[in-house]
Amino acid sequence: MTYFDFELTHCPVELSLDIINRKWVLQIICDMFFGKTRFSEFQKERPEMSNKALSRSLKFMEEQGLTKKS
């Protein structure tokens, strides 16, 4: 179940903040905005982020419908 599956009675702003408030998600979104699309590009941009953390964050974003694996 994704955050977007909740009824419309929930505040969309609150749901959005719940998603982007997770560690690394906002930073990854910013990197995507500037054209990063590959795992290695995210690693190079954020060397302090472990491979495991990056993988988890990208998987979470895909599960929530924010990204699509290509």
URQUIGI-V179804 format. One record per backbone hydrogen bond with DSSP energy under -1.0 kcal/mol. CO is the residue of the C=O (numbers start at 1). NH is the residue of the N-H. Records with the same first field share a line. If there is no record, write none. Layout:
CO->NH, NH
This chain:
2->5
3->6
7->10
11->15
12->16
13->17
14->18
15->19
16->20
17->21
19->22
22->25
24->28
25->29
26->30
27->31
28->32
29->33
30->34
31->36
32->35
38->42
39->43
40->44
41->45
42->46
46->49
50->54
51->55
52->56
53->57
54->58
55->59
56->60
57->61
58->62
59->63
60->64
61->66, 67
62->65
